[in-house]
């Protein structure tokens, strides 16, 4: 479930980056950091 949501978040942030919104790099970095933390937590707990 978390991996599916992280994939959706990456796709949405990629589209935001592609259309050149001003703060998209910050959003993309935040999404990647959040996804990394989520996957690390799942691996740690599982």
mmCIF file as Biopython writes it, N, C-alpha, C and O atoms, coordinates in Angstrom:
data_model
#
loop_
_atom_site.group_PDB
_atom_site.id
_atom_site.type_symbol
_atom_site.label_atom_id
_atom_site.label_alt_id
_atom_site.label_comp_id
_atom_site.label_asym_id
_atom_site.label_entity_id
_atom_site.label_seq_id
_atom_site.pdbx_PDB_ins_code
_atom_site.Cartn_x
_atom_site.Cartn_y
_atom_site.Cartn_z
_atom_site.occupancy
_atom_site.B_iso_or_equiv
_atom_site.auth_seq_id
_atom_site.auth_asym_id
_atom_site.pdbx_PDB_model_num
ATOM 1   N N  . UNK A ? 1  ? 0.825  -1.198 0.000   1.0 0.0 1  A 1 
ATOM 2   C CA . UNK A ? 1  ? 0.000  0.000  0.000   1.0 0.0 1  A 1 
ATOM 3   C C  . UNK A ? 1  ? 0.866  1.258  0.000   1.0 0.0 1  A 1 
ATOM 4   O O  . UNK A ? 1  ? 0.637  2.183  -0.779  1.0 0.0 1  A 1 
ATOM 5   N N  . UNK A ? 2  ? 1.864  1.277  0.885   1.0 0.0 2  A 1 
ATOM 6   C CA . UNK A ? 2  ? 2.730  2.454  0.970   1.0 0.0 2  A 1 
ATOM 7   C C  . UNK A ? 2  ? 3.552  2.624  -0.303  1.0 0.0 2  A 1 
ATOM 8   O O  . UNK A ? 2  ? 3.800  3.745  -0.745  1.0 0.0 2  A 1 
ATOM 9   N N  . UNK A ? 3  ? 3.967  1.518  -0.882  1.0 0.0 3  A 1 
ATOM 10  C CA . UNK A ? 3  ? 4.753  1.617  -2.121  1.0 0.0 3  A 1 
ATOM 11  C C  . UNK A ? 3  ? 3.904  2.141  -3.265  1.0 0.0 3  A 1 
ATOM 12  O O  . UNK A ? 3  ? 4.392  2.895  -4.106  1.0 0.0 3  A 1 
ATOM 13  N N  . UNK A ? 4  ? 2.641  1.749  -3.304  1.0 0.0 4  A 1 
ATOM 14  C CA . UNK A ? 4  ? 1.734  2.262  -4.334  1.0 0.0 4  A 1 
ATOM 15  C C  . UNK A ? 4  ? 1.507  3.753  -4.182  1.0 0.0 4  A 1 
ATOM 16  O O  . UNK A ? 4  ? 1.520  4.495  -5.165  1.0 0.0 4  A 1 
ATOM 17  N N  . UNK A ? 5  ? 1.299  4.192  -2.943  1.0 0.0 5  A 1 
ATOM 18  C CA . UNK A ? 5  ? 1.110  5.624  -2.694  1.0 0.0 5  A 1 
ATOM 19  C C  . UNK A ? 5  ? 2.375  6.412  -2.997  1.0 0.0 5  A 1 
ATOM 20  O O  . UNK A ? 5  ? 2.305  7.529  -3.509  1.0 0.0 5  A 1 
ATOM 21  N N  . UNK A ? 6  ? 3.530  5.836  -2.686  1.0 0.0 6  A 1 
ATOM 22  C CA . UNK A ? 6  ? 4.776  6.535  -2.989  1.0 0.0 6  A 1 
ATOM 23  C C  . UNK A ? 6  ? 4.985  6.637  -4.495  1.0 0.0 6  A 1 
ATOM 24  O O  . UNK A ? 6  ? 5.514  7.638  -4.980  1.0 0.0 6  A 1 
ATOM 25  N N  . UNK A ? 7  ? 4.578  5.621  -5.233  1.0 0.0 7  A 1 
ATOM 26  C CA . UNK A ? 7  ? 4.678  5.676  -6.691  1.0 0.0 7  A 1 
ATOM 27  C C  . UNK A ? 7  ? 3.792  6.783  -7.248  1.0 0.0 7  A 1 
ATOM 28  O O  . UNK A ? 7  ? 4.207  7.524  -8.139  1.0 0.0 7  A 1 
ATOM 29  N N  . UNK A ? 8  ? 2.577  6.897  -6.727  1.0 0.0 8  A 1 
ATOM 30  C CA . UNK A ? 8  ? 1.674  7.966  -7.158  1.0 0.0 8  A 1 
ATOM 31  C C  . UNK A ? 8  ? 2.275  9.329  -6.830  1.0 0.0 8  A 1 
ATOM 32  O O  . UNK A ? 8  ? 2.210  10.247 -7.648  1.0 0.0 8  A 1 
ATOM 33  N N  . UNK A ? 9  ? 2.858  9.469  -5.643  1.0 0.0 9  A 1 
ATOM 34  C CA . UNK A ? 9  ? 3.462  10.741 -5.250  1.0 0.0 9  A 1 
ATOM 35  C C  . UNK A ? 9  ? 4.627  11.102 -6.161  1.0 0.0 9  A 1 
ATOM 36  O O  . UNK A ? 9  ? 4.797  12.268 -6.516  1.0 0.0 9  A 1 
ATOM 37  N N  . UNK A ? 10 ? 5.431  10.114 -6.541  1.0 0.0 10 A 1 
ATOM 38  C CA . UNK A ? 10 ? 6.562  10.372 -7.432  1.0 0.0 10 A 1 
ATOM 39  C C  . UNK A ? 10 ? 6.073  10.792 -8.813  1.0 0.0 10 A 1 
ATOM 40  O O  . UNK A ? 10 ? 6.640  11.700 -9.421  1.0 0.0 10 A 1 
ATOM 41  N N  . UNK A ? 11 ? 5.029  10.141 -9.310  1.0 0.0 11 A 1 
ATOM 42  C CA . UNK A ? 11 ? 4.495  10.502 -10.626 1.0 0.0 11 A 1 
ATOM 43  C C  . UNK A ? 11 ? 3.940  11.919 -10.607 1.0 0.0 11 A 1 
ATOM 44  O O  . UNK A ? 11 ? 4.195  12.697 -11.527 1.0 0.0 11 A 1 
ATOM 45  N N  . UNK A ? 12 ? 3.185  12.261 -9.567  1.0 0.0 12 A 1 
ATOM 46  C CA . UNK A ? 12 ? 2.608  13.608 -9.474  1.0 0.0 12 A 1 
ATOM 47  C C  . UNK A ? 12 ? 3.704  14.660 -9.366  1.0 0.0 12 A 1 
ATOM 48  O O  . UNK A ? 12 ? 3.628  15.698 -10.023 1.0 0.0 12 A 1 
ATOM 49  N N  . UNK A ? 13 ? 4.721  14.404 -8.547  1.0 0.0 13 A 1 
ATOM 50  C CA . UNK A ? 13 ? 5.803  15.382 -8.430  1.0 0.0 13 A 1 
ATOM 51  C C  . UNK A ? 13 ? 6.613  15.461 -9.722  1.0 0.0 13 A 1 
ATOM 52  O O  . UNK A ? 13 ? 7.126  16.528 -10.060 1.0 0.0 13 A 1 
ATOM 53  N N  . UNK A ? 14 ? 6.734  14.356 -10.442 1.0 0.0 14 A 1 
ATOM 54  C CA . UNK A ? 14 ? 7.409  14.383 -11.739 1.0 0.0 14 A 1 
ATOM 55  C C  . UNK A ? 14 ? 6.657  15.228 -12.751 1.0 0.0 14 A 1 
ATOM 56  O O  . UNK A ? 14 ? 7.265  15.968 -13.524 1.0 0.0 14 A 1 
ATOM 57  N N  . UNK A ? 15 ? 5.329  15.119 -12.747 1.0 0.0 15 A 1 
ATOM 58  C CA . UNK A ? 15 ? 4.527  15.963 -13.638 1.0 0.0 15 A 1 
ATOM 59  C C  . UNK A ? 15 ? 4.654  17.433 -13.260 1.0 0.0 15 A 1 
ATOM 60  O O  . UNK A ? 15 ? 4.734  18.299 -14.131 1.0 0.0 15 A 1 
ATOM 61  N N  . UNK A ? 16 ? 4.673  17.710 -11.968 1.0 0.0 16 A 1 
ATOM 62  C CA . UNK A ? 16 ? 4.856  19.089 -11.510 1.0 0.0 16 A 1 
ATOM 63  C C  . UNK A ? 16 ? 6.207  19.624 -11.967 1.0 0.0 16 A 1 
ATOM 64  O O  . UNK A ? 16 ? 6.316  20.773 -12.395 1.0 0.0 16 A 1 
ATOM 65  N N  . UNK A ? 17 ? 7.238  18.783 -11.873 1.0 0.0 17 A 1 
ATOM 66  C CA . UNK A ? 17 ? 8.574  19.178 -12.304 1.0 0.0 17 A 1 
ATOM 67  C C  . UNK A ? 17 ? 8.611  19.402 -13.811 1.0 0.0 17 A 1 
ATOM 68  O O  . UNK A ? 17 ? 9.262  20.332 -14.287 1.0 0.0 17 A 1 
ATOM 69  N N  . UNK A ? 18 ? 7.912  18.552 -14.564 1.0 0.0 18 A 1 
ATOM 70  C CA . UNK A ? 18 ? 7.919  18.653 -16.024 1.0 0.0 18 A 1 
ATOM 71  C C  . UNK A ? 18 ? 7.237  19.928 -16.507 1.0 0.0 18 A 1 
ATOM 72  O O  . UNK A ? 18 ? 7.662  20.519 -17.500 1.0 0.0 18 A 1 
ATOM 73  N N  . UNK A ? 19 ? 6.202  20.350 -15.825 1.0 0.0 19 A 1 
ATOM 74  C CA . UNK A ? 19 ? 5.499  21.558 -16.246 1.0 0.0 19 A 1 
ATOM 75  C C  . UNK A ? 19 ? 6.100  22.824 -15.649 1.0 0.0 19 A 1 
ATOM 76  O O  . UNK A ? 19 ? 5.570  23.915 -15.860 1.0 0.0 19 A 1 
ATOM 77  N N  . UNK A ? 20 ? 7.200  22.695 -14.905 1.0 0.0 20 A 1 
ATOM 78  C CA . UNK A ? 20 ? 8.010  23.832 -14.510 1.0 0.0 20 A 1 
ATOM 79  C C  . UNK A ? 20 ? 7.435  24.758 -13.459 1.0 0.0 20 A 1 
ATOM 80  O O  . UNK A ? 20 ? 7.635  25.970 -13.530 1.0 0.0 20 A 1 
ATOM 81  N N  . UNK A ? 21 ? 6.731  24.218 -12.494 1.0 0.0 21 A 1 
ATOM 82  C CA . UNK A ? 21 ? 6.264  25.060 -11.395 1.0 0.0 21 A 1 
ATOM 83  C C  . UNK A ? 21 ? 7.470  25.489 -10.568 1.0 0.0 21 A 1 
ATOM 84  O O  . UNK A ? 21 ? 8.443  24.745 -10.447 1.0 0.0 21 A 1 
ATOM 85  N N  . UNK A ? 22 ? 7.406  26.683 -10.003 1.0 0.0 22 A 1 
ATOM 86  C CA . UNK A ? 22 ? 8.557  27.277 -9.334  1.0 0.0 22 A 1 
ATOM 87  C C  . UNK A ? 22 ? 9.149  26.451 -8.213  1.0 0.0 22 A 1 
ATOM 88  O O  . UNK A ? 22 ? 10.368 26.284 -8.162  1.0 0.0 22 A 1 
ATOM 89  N N  . UNK A ? 23 ? 8.332  25.926 -7.311  1.0 0.0 23 A 1 
ATOM 90  C CA . UNK A ? 23 ? 8.848  25.190 -6.164  1.0 0.0 23 A 1 
ATOM 91  C C  . UNK A ? 23 ? 8.877  23.693 -6.366  1.0 0.0 23 A 1 
ATOM 92  O O  . UNK A ? 23 ? 8.897  22.937 -5.394  1.0 0.0 23 A 1 
ATOM 93  N N  . UNK A ? 24 ? 8.878  23.252 -7.608  1.0 0.0 24 A 1 
ATOM 94  C CA . UNK A ? 24 ? 8.757  21.818 -7.866  1.0 0.0 24 A 1 
ATOM 95  C C  . UNK A ? 24 ? 9.992  21.039 -7.422  1.0 0.0 24 A 1 
ATOM 96  O O  . UNK A ? 24 ? 9.875  19.879 -7.027  1.0 0.0 24 A 1 
ATOM 97  N N  . UNK A ? 25 ? 11.167 21.653 -7.479  1.0 0.0 25 A 1 
ATOM 98  C CA . UNK A ? 25 ? 12.369 20.935 -7.049  1.0 0.0 25 A 1 
ATOM 99  C C  . UNK A ? 25 ? 12.315 20.648 -5.557  1.0 0.0 25 A 1 
ATOM 100 O O  . UNK A ? 25 ? 12.719 19.574 -5.111  1.0 0.0 25 A 1 
ATOM 101 N N  . UNK A ? 26 ? 11.818 21.601 -4.791  1.0 0.0 26 A 1 
ATOM 102 C CA . UNK A ? 26 ? 11.693 21.395 -3.347  1.0 0.0 26 A 1 
ATOM 103 C C  . UNK A ? 26 ? 10.660 20.307 -3.051  1.0 0.0 26 A 1 
ATOM 104 O O  . UNK A ? 26 ? 10.862 19.475 -2.167  1.0 0.0 26 A 1 
ATOM 105 N N  . UNK A ? 27 ? 9.555  20.321 -3.796  1.0 0.0 27 A 1 
ATOM 106 C CA . UNK A ? 27 ? 8.514  19.301 -3.614  1.0 0.0 27 A 1 
ATOM 107 C C  . UNK A ? 27 ? 9.063  17.928 -3.974  1.0 0.0 27 A 1 
ATOM 108 O O  . UNK A ? 27 ? 8.830  16.958 -3.252  1.0 0.0 27 A 1 
ATOM 109 N N  . UNK A ? 28 ? 9.784  17.837 -5.075  1.0 0.0 28 A 1 
ATOM 110 C CA . UNK A ? 28 ? 10.352 16.562 -5.508  1.0 0.0 28 A 1 
ATOM 111 C C  . UNK A ? 28 ? 11.331 16.026 -4.469  1.0 0.0 28 A 1 
ATOM 112 O O  . UNK A ? 28 ? 11.319 14.834 -4.162  1.0 0.0 28 A 1 
ATOM 113 N N  . UNK A ? 29 ? 12.176 16.897 -3.928  1.0 0.0 29 A 1 
ATOM 114 C CA . UNK A ? 29 ? 13.124 16.472 -2.901  1.0 0.0 29 A 1 
ATOM 115 C C  . UNK A ? 29 ? 12.386 15.991 -1.654  1.0 0.0 29 A 1 
ATOM 116 O O  . UNK A ? 29 ? 12.772 14.989 -1.053  1.0 0.0 29 A 1 
ATOM 117 N N  . UNK A ? 30 ? 11.336 16.693 -1.267  1.0 0.0 30 A 1 
ATOM 118 C CA . UNK A ? 30 ? 10.554 16.280 -0.104  1.0 0.0 30 A 1 
ATOM 119 C C  . UNK A ? 30 ? 9.867  14.944 -0.310  1.0 0.0 30 A 1 
ATOM 120 O O  . UNK A ? 30 ? 9.827  14.112 0.596   1.0 0.0 30 A 1 
ATOM 121 N N  . UNK A ? 31 ? 9.325  14.740 -1.507  1.0 0.0 31 A 1 
ATOM 122 C CA . UNK A ? 31 ? 8.657  13.471 -1.805  1.0 0.0 31 A 1 
ATOM 123 C C  . UNK A ? 31 ? 9.661  12.327 -1.780  1.0 0.0 31 A 1 
ATOM 124 O O  . UNK A ? 31 ? 9.384  11.276 -1.202  1.0 0.0 31 A 1 
ATOM 125 N N  . UNK A ? 32 ? 10.810 12.515 -2.393  1.0 0.0 32 A 1 
ATOM 126 C CA . UNK A ? 32 ? 11.813 11.451 -2.404  1.0 0.0 32 A 1 
ATOM 127 C C  . UNK A ? 32 ? 12.305 11.133 -1.002  1.0 0.0 32 A 1 
ATOM 128 O O  . UNK A ? 32 ? 12.520 9.968  -0.670  1.0 0.0 32 A 1 
ATOM 129 N N  . UNK A ? 33 ? 12.486 12.161 -0.171  1.0 0.0 33 A 1 
ATOM 130 C CA . UNK A ? 33 ? 12.910 11.946 1.210   1.0 0.0 33 A 1 
ATOM 131 C C  . UNK A ? 33 ? 11.835 11.189 1.987   1.0 0.0 33 A 1 
ATOM 132 O O  . UNK A ? 33 ? 12.141 10.263 2.738   1.0 0.0 33 A 1 
ATOM 133 N N  . UNK A ? 34 ? 10.584 11.584 1.804   1.0 0.0 34 A 1 
ATOM 134 C CA . UNK A ? 34 ? 9.484  10.910 2.489   1.0 0.0 34 A 1 
ATOM 135 C C  . UNK A ? 34 ? 9.327  9.462  2.059   1.0 0.0 34 A 1 
ATOM 136 O O  . UNK A ? 34 ? 9.082  8.583  2.885   1.0 0.0 34 A 1 
ATOM 137 N N  . UNK A ? 35 ? 9.468  9.216  0.759   1.0 0.0 35 A 1 
ATOM 138 C CA . UNK A ? 35 ? 9.369  7.846  0.250   1.0 0.0 35 A 1 
ATOM 139 C C  . UNK A ? 35 ? 10.508 6.995  0.802   1.0 0.0 35 A 1 
ATOM 140 O O  . UNK A ? 35 ? 10.304 5.844  1.188   1.0 0.0 35 A 1 
ATOM 141 N N  . UNK A ? 36 ? 11.688 7.561  0.837   1.0 0.0 36 A 1 
ATOM 142 C CA . UNK A ? 36 ? 12.834 6.830  1.388   1.0 0.0 36 A 1 
ATOM 143 C C  . UNK A ? 36 ? 12.625 6.463  2.849   1.0 0.0 36 A 1 
ATOM 144 O O  . UNK A ? 36 ? 12.933 5.346  3.265   1.0 0.0 36 A 1 
ATOM 145 N N  . UNK A ? 37 ? 12.100 7.406  3.628   1.0 0.0 37 A 1 
ATOM 146 C CA . UNK A ? 37 ? 11.829 7.127  5.040   1.0 0.0 37 A 1 
ATOM 147 C C  . UNK A ? 37 ? 10.745 6.064  5.186   1.0 0.0 37 A 1 
ATOM 148 O O  . UNK A ? 37 ? 10.846 5.193  6.050   1.0 0.0 37 A 1 
ATOM 149 N N  . UNK A ? 38 ? 9.716  6.125  4.356   1.0 0.0 38 A 1 
ATOM 150 C CA . UNK A ? 38 ? 8.628  5.146  4.440   1.0 0.0 38 A 1 
ATOM 151 C C  . UNK A ? 38 ? 9.117  3.744  4.115   1.0 0.0 38 A 1 
ATOM 152 O O  . UNK A ? 38 ? 8.800  2.792  4.828   1.0 0.0 38 A 1 
ATOM 153 N N  . UNK A ? 39 ? 9.883  3.615  3.049   1.0 0.0 39 A 1 
ATOM 154 C CA . UNK A ? 39 ? 10.386 2.292  2.656   1.0 0.0 39 A 1 
ATOM 155 C C  . UNK A ? 39 ? 11.370 1.761  3.693   1.0 0.0 39 A 1 
ATOM 156 O O  . UNK A ? 39 ? 11.376 0.565  3.985   1.0 0.0 39 A 1 
ATOM 157 N N  . UNK A ? 40 ? 12.204 2.641  4.253   1.0 0.0 40 A 1 
ATOM 158 C CA . UNK A ? 40 ? 13.134 2.211  5.299   1.0 0.0 40 A 1 
ATOM 159 C C  . UNK A ? 40 ? 12.380 1.735  6.536   1.0 0.0 40 A 1 
ATOM 160 O O  . UNK A ? 40 ? 12.763 0.739  7.150   1.0 0.0 40 A 1 
ATOM 161 N N  . UNK A ? 41 ? 11.310 2.442  6.904   1.0 0.0 41 A 1 
ATOM 162 C CA . UNK A ? 41 ? 10.518 2.027  8.065   1.0 0.0 41 A 1 
ATOM 163 C C  . UNK A ? 41 ? 9.834  0.688  7.812   1.0 0.0 41 A 1 
ATOM 164 O O  . UNK A ? 41 ? 9.779  -0.159 8.703   1.0 0.0 41 A 1 
ATOM 165 N N  . UNK A ? 42 ? 9.313  0.495  6.599   1.0 0.0 42 A 1 
ATOM 166 C CA . UNK A ? 42 ? 8.677  -0.786 6.278   1.0 0.0 42 A 1 
ATOM 167 C C  . UNK A ? 42 ? 9.675  -1.930 6.330   1.0 0.0 42 A 1 
ATOM 168 O O  . UNK A ? 42 ? 9.353  -3.015 6.815   1.0 0.0 42 A 1 
ATOM 169 N N  . UNK A ? 43 ? 10.882 -1.697 5.835   1.0 0.0 43 A 1 
ATOM 170 C CA . UNK A ? 43 ? 11.905 -2.740 5.875   1.0 0.0 43 A 1 
ATOM 171 C C  . UNK A ? 43 ? 12.346 -3.015 7.307   1.0 0.0 43 A 1 
ATOM 172 O O  . UNK A ? 43 ? 12.634 -4.159 7.659   1.0 0.0 43 A 1 
ATOM 173 N N  . UNK A ? 44 ? 12.402 -1.976 8.133   1.0 0.0 44 A 1 
ATOM 174 C CA . UNK A ? 44 ? 12.819 -2.131 9.523   1.0 0.0 44 A 1 
ATOM 175 C C  . UNK A ? 44 ? 11.771 -2.907 10.323  1.0 0.0 44 A 1 
ATOM 176 O O  . UNK A ? 44 ? 12.111 -3.770 11.131  1.0 0.0 44 A 1 
ATOM 177 N N  . UNK A ? 45 ? 10.500 -2.593 10.090  1.0 0.0 45 A 1 
ATOM 178 C CA . UNK A ? 45 ? 9.427  -3.249 10.837  1.0 0.0 45 A 1 
ATOM 179 C C  . UNK A ? 45 ? 9.095  -4.635 10.299  1.0 0.0 45 A 1 
ATOM 180 O O  . UNK A ? 45 ? 8.610  -5.497 11.032  1.0 0.0 45 A 1 
ATOM 181 N N  . UNK A ? 46 ? 9.359  -4.838 9.020   1.0 0.0 46 A 1 
ATOM 182 C CA . UNK A ? 46 ? 8.954  -6.101 8.393   1.0 0.0 46 A 1 
ATOM 183 C C  . UNK A ? 46 ? 9.973  -7.134 8.382   1.0 0.0 46 A 1 
ATOM 184 O O  . UNK A ? 46 ? 9.734  -8.232 7.879   1.0 0.0 46 A 1 
#
